[in-house]
Amino acid sequence: RMVATETGKVAMGSERDALLGKAERGQGSLSERLKQAHAIVADTEDMGMGIMDSLRAQRAVLENSQNSLEQADVDMAQGKRLLQSMARRASANKNIAAGILLVGLVLIAWLIMGQ
């Protein structure tokens, strides 16, 4: 049998088989390259999903940290108010103690002077 080639020449017998083999190898190589490309795409997709999962986990950690910091800020403000209140009470108690001491000294002085 005679077969027309790409260049327009007519190929016979073994030439025809050689051309068909070459075409099949080209298709086989193309099929193999498509399989490799598909495998690369699948690996890339898996890697992307892993990265997205990692980013979600990091976001959760950051949000938890932010919530913890906000709670710490609230606790610090409450602690500051408590310390200010304690300082006012300590100052008032110091003034009361000084007043009682002064009254006591005056009474002692009056008793000593009165005898």
DRENPA-3360 file (N, C-alpha, C; in nm, 2 decimals, always signed):
BEGIN
1 = RMVATETG = +0.08/-0.12/+0.00/+0.00/+0.00/+0.00/+0.09/+0.12/+0.00 ~ +0.03/+0.23/-0.05/+0.10/+0.36/-0.06/+0.03/+0.46/+0.03 ~ +0.11/+0.54/+0.11/+0.06/+0.64/+0.20/+0.12/+0.77/+0.17 ~ +0.05/+0.88/+0.18/+0.10/+1.01/+0.15/+0.16/+1.06/+0.29 ~ +0.29/+1.12/+0.28/+0.35/+1.17/+0.40/+0.32/+1.32/+0.41 ~ +0.38/+1.38/+0.52/+0.36/+1.52/+0.54/+0.42/+1.61/+0.43 ~ +0.52/+1.56/+0.37/+0.58/+1.64/+0.26/+0.52/+1.62/+0.13 ~ +0.41/+1.53/+0.13/+0.34/+1.50/+0.01/+0.40/+1.39/-0.07;
9 = KVAMGSER = +0.51/+1.33/-0.03/+0.57/+1.21/-0.09/+0.49/+1.09/-0.06 ~ +0.50/+0.99/-0.14/+0.43/+0.87/-0.11/+0.52/+0.77/-0.04 ~ +0.48/+0.71/+0.07/+0.56/+0.62/+0.14/+0.50/+0.48/+0.12 ~ +0.59/+0.38/+0.12/+0.54/+0.24/+0.10/+0.59/+0.15/+0.21 ~ +0.52/+0.05/+0.24/+0.55/-0.06/+0.33/+0.62/-0.02/+0.46 ~ +0.75/-0.04/+0.47/+0.83/-0.02/+0.59/+0.83/+0.13/+0.62 ~ +0.83/+0.22/+0.52/+0.82/+0.36/+0.55/+0.69/+0.40/+0.62 ~ +0.59/+0.33/+0.57/+0.45/+0.36/+0.63/+0.46/+0.31/+0.77;
17 = DALLGKAE = +0.51/+0.20/+0.80/+0.52/+0.15/+0.94/+0.60/+0.24/+1.03 ~ +0.71/+0.29/+0.97/+0.80/+0.38/+1.04/+0.72/+0.51/+1.08 ~ +0.65/+0.56/+0.98/+0.57/+0.68/+1.01/+0.46/+0.66/+1.11 ~ +0.39/+0.54/+1.10/+0.29/+0.51/+1.20/+0.35/+0.50/+1.34 ~ +0.47/+0.43/+1.35/+0.54/+0.41/+1.48/+0.58/+0.55/+1.53 ~ +0.63/+0.63/+1.45/+0.67/+0.77/+1.49/+0.54/+0.84/+1.54 ~ +0.43/+0.83/+1.48/+0.31/+0.90/+1.52/+0.26/+0.85/+1.65 ~ +0.27/+0.71/+1.66/+0.22/+0.65/+1.79/+0.31/+0.69/+1.90;
25 = RGQGSLSE = +0.45/+0.70/+1.88/+0.54/+0.74/+1.98/+0.51/+0.88/+2.02 ~ +0.48/+0.96/+1.92/+0.45/+1.11/+1.95/+0.33/+1.12/+2.03 ~ +0.23/+1.03/+2.00/+0.10/+1.03/+2.08/+0.13/+0.98/+2.22 ~ +0.21/+0.87/+2.23/+0.25/+0.81/+2.36/+0.33/+0.92/+2.44 ~ +0.42/+0.99/+2.38/+0.49/+1.09/+2.45/+0.40/+1.20/+2.50 ~ +0.31/+1.24/+2.41/+0.21/+1.35/+2.44/+0.12/+1.30/+2.56 ~ +0.08/+1.18/+2.55/+0.00/+1.12/+2.66/+0.07/+1.12/+2.79 ~ +0.20/+1.08/+2.78/+0.28/+1.07/+2.90/+0.30/+1.21/+2.96;
33 = RLKQAHAI = +0.33/+1.31/+2.87/+0.34/+1.45/+2.92/+0.22/+1.50/+2.98 ~ +0.10/+1.46/+2.92/-0.03/+1.50/+2.98/-0.04/+1.44/+3.12 ~ +0.00/+1.32/+3.14/-0.01/+1.25/+3.27/+0.08/+1.32/+3.37 ~ +0.20/+1.35/+3.32/+0.29/+1.42/+3.41/+0.24/+1.56/+3.45 ~ +0.18/+1.63/+3.35/+0.12/+1.76/+3.38/+0.01/+1.75/+3.48 ~ -0.07/+1.64/+3.46/-0.19/+1.62/+3.55/-0.13/+1.59/+3.69 ~ -0.03/+1.51/+3.70/+0.03/+1.48/+3.83/+0.08/+1.60/+3.90 ~ +0.15/+1.69/+3.82/+0.20/+1.81/+3.88/+0.09/+1.90/+3.93;
41 = VADTEDMG = -0.02/+1.91/+3.85/-0.13/+1.99/+3.89/-0.19/+1.94/+4.02 ~ -0.21/+1.81/+4.03/-0.26/+1.74/+4.15/-0.17/+1.77/+4.27 ~ -0.04/+1.76/+4.25/+0.05/+1.79/+4.36/+0.05/+1.93/+4.40 ~ +0.04/+2.02/+4.30/+0.03/+2.16/+4.33/-0.10/+2.20/+4.41 ~ -0.21/+2.13/+4.37/-0.34/+2.15/+4.43/-0.33/+2.10/+4.58 ~ -0.27/+1.98/+4.60/-0.25/+1.93/+4.74/-0.17/+2.03/+4.82 ~ -0.06/+2.08/+4.76/+0.02/+2.17/+4.83/-0.05/+2.30/+4.87 ~ -0.13/+2.35/+4.77/-0.21/+2.47/+4.80/-0.31/+2.45/+4.91;
49 = MGIMDSLR = -0.38/+2.33/+4.91/-0.47/+2.30/+5.02/-0.40/+2.29/+5.15 ~ -0.28/+2.23/+5.15/-0.20/+2.23/+5.28/-0.17/+2.37/+5.33 ~ -0.13/+2.45/+5.24/-0.10/+2.59/+5.27/-0.22/+2.66/+5.33 ~ -0.34/+2.64/+5.26/-0.46/+2.71/+5.31/-0.50/+2.66/+5.45 ~ -0.48/+2.53/+5.47/-0.51/+2.47/+5.60/-0.42/+2.54/+5.71 ~ -0.29/+2.55/+5.67/-0.19/+2.61/+5.76/-0.23/+2.75/+5.79 ~ -0.27/+2.83/+5.69/-0.31/+2.97/+5.71/-0.43/+2.98/+5.79 ~ -0.53/+2.89/+5.78/-0.65/+2.89/+5.86/-0.61/+2.87/+6.01;
57 = AQRAVLEN = -0.52/+2.77/+6.03/-0.48/+2.74/+6.17/-0.40/+2.87/+6.23 ~ -0.32/+2.93/+6.15/-0.25/+3.05/+6.19/-0.35/+3.16/+6.22 ~ -0.45/+3.18/+6.14/-0.55/+3.28/+6.17/-0.62/+3.25/+6.30 ~ -0.65/+3.13/+6.32/-0.72/+3.09/+6.45/-0.63/+3.13/+6.57 ~ -0.50/+3.10/+6.56/-0.41/+3.13/+6.66/-0.40/+3.28/+6.69 ~ -0.39/+3.36/+6.58/-0.39/+3.50/+6.59/-0.51/+3.56/+6.65 ~ -0.63/+3.51/+6.61/-0.75/+3.56/+6.67/-0.76/+3.52/+6.82 ~ -0.71/+3.40/+6.85/-0.71/+3.36/+7.00/-0.62/+3.45/+7.07;
65 = SQNSLEQA = -0.50/+3.48/+7.01/-0.41/+3.57/+7.08/-0.47/+3.71/+7.10 ~ -0.54/+3.76/+7.00/-0.60/+3.89/+7.01/-0.70/+3.89/+7.12 ~ -0.78/+3.79/+7.12/-0.89/+3.78/+7.23/-0.82/+3.78/+7.37 ~ -0.71/+3.70/+7.38/-0.64/+3.69/+7.51/-0.58/+3.83/+7.55 ~ -0.53/+3.90/+7.45/-0.47/+4.04/+7.48/-0.58/+4.13/+7.52 ~ -0.70/+4.13/+7.45/-0.81/+4.21/+7.49/-0.85/+4.18/+7.63 ~ -0.86/+4.06/+7.67/-0.90/+4.02/+7.80/-0.79/+4.07/+7.90 ~ -0.67/+4.05/+7.87/-0.56/+4.10/+7.96/-0.57/+4.25/+7.98;
73 = DVDMAQGK = -0.61/+4.32/+7.87/-0.62/+4.47/+7.88/-0.73/+4.50/+7.98 ~ -0.84/+4.43/+7.97/-0.96/+4.45/+8.06/-0.91/+4.42/+8.20 ~ -0.84/+4.31/+8.22/-0.80/+4.27/+8.36/-0.70/+4.37/+8.41 ~ -0.61/+4.43/+8.33/-0.52/+4.53/+8.37/-0.59/+4.66/+8.42 ~ -0.69/+4.70/+8.35/-0.77/+4.82/+8.38/-0.84/+4.79/+8.52 ~ -0.89/+4.68/+8.53/-0.96/+4.64/+8.66/-0.86/+4.64/+8.77 ~ -0.74/+4.58/+8.75/-0.64/+4.58/+8.85/-0.59/+4.72/+8.89 ~ -0.58/+4.81/+8.79/-0.54/+4.95/+8.82/-0.64/+5.02/+8.90;
81 = RLLQSMAR = -0.77/+5.00/+8.88/-0.87/+5.06/+8.96/-0.87/+5.01/+9.10 ~ -0.85/+4.88/+9.11/-0.84/+4.82/+9.25/-0.72/+4.87/+9.32 ~ -0.60/+4.88/+9.26/-0.48/+4.94/+9.33/-0.50/+5.09/+9.37 ~ -0.57/+5.16/+9.28/-0.60/+5.30/+9.32/-0.69/+5.31/+9.44 ~ -0.79/+5.22/+9.44/-0.88/+5.22/+9.56/-0.80/+5.18/+9.68 ~ -0.72/+5.08/+9.67/-0.64/+5.04/+9.79/-0.54/+5.15/+9.84 ~ -0.49/+5.23/+9.74/-0.40/+5.34/+9.78/-0.48/+5.45/+9.85 ~ -0.60/+5.48/+9.81/-0.68/+5.58/+9.87/-0.72/+5.53/+10.01;
89 = RASANKNI = -0.75/+5.40/+10.03/-0.79/+5.35/+10.16/-0.66/+5.35/+10.25 ~ -0.55/+5.32/+10.20/-0.43/+5.32/+10.28/-0.39/+5.46/+10.33 ~ -0.41/+5.56/+10.24/-0.39/+5.70/+10.28/-0.49/+5.74/+10.38 ~ -0.61/+5.70/+10.37/-0.72/+5.74/+10.47/-0.68/+5.67/+10.60 ~ -0.65/+5.55/+10.60/-0.61/+5.48/+10.72/-0.49/+5.54/+10.79 ~ -0.39/+5.58/+10.71/-0.28/+5.65/+10.77/-0.32/+5.78/+10.84 ~ -0.40/+5.86/+10.77/-0.45/+5.98/+10.83/-0.53/+5.96/+10.96 ~ -0.61/+5.85/+10.96/-0.69/+5.82/+11.08/-0.59/+5.78/+11.19;
97 = AAGILLVG = -0.49/+5.69/+11.16/-0.40/+5.65/+11.26/-0.32/+5.77/+11.32 ~ -0.28/+5.86/+11.23/-0.21/+5.98/+11.28/-0.30/+6.07/+11.37 ~ -0.43/+6.08/+11.33/-0.53/+6.15/+11.42/-0.54/+6.09/+11.55 ~ -0.55/+5.95/+11.56/-0.57/+5.88/+11.68/-0.44/+5.90/+11.77 ~ -0.33/+5.89/+11.71/-0.20/+5.91/+11.78/-0.20/+6.05/+11.84 ~ -0.24/+6.15/+11.76/-0.23/+6.29/+11.81/-0.33/+6.31/+11.92 ~ -0.45/+6.25/+11.91/-0.55/+6.26/+12.02/-0.49/+6.19/+12.15 ~ -0.43/+6.08/+12.13/-0.37/+6.00/+12.24/-0.26/+6.08/+12.31;
105 = LVLIAWLI = -0.17/+6.15/+12.23/-0.06/+6.23/+12.28/-0.12/+6.35/+12.36 ~ -0.23/+6.41/+12.30/-0.29/+6.52/+12.37/-0.35/+6.48/+12.50 ~ -0.41/+6.36/+12.51/-0.47/+6.31/+12.63/-0.36/+6.28/+12.74 ~ -0.25/+6.22/+12.69/-0.14/+6.19/+12.78/-0.08/+6.33/+12.83 ~ -0.06/+6.42/+12.75/-0.01/+6.55/+12.79/-0.11/+6.62/+12.89 ~ -0.23/+6.61/+12.87/-0.33/+6.67/+12.96/-0.33/+6.60/+13.09 ~ -0.32/+6.47/+13.09/-0.32/+6.39/+13.22/-0.19/+6.43/+13.30 ~ -0.08/+6.44/+13.23/+0.05/+6.48/+13.29/+0.04/+6.62/+13.35;
113 = MGQ = -0.02/+6.71/+13.27/-0.03/+6.85/+13.31/-0.13/+6.87/+13.43 ~ -0.23/+6.78/+13.42/-0.34/+6.79/+13.52/-0.29/+6.74/+13.66 ~ -0.19/+6.67/+13.67/-0.15/+6.62/+13.81/-0.07/+6.71/+13.88;
% end
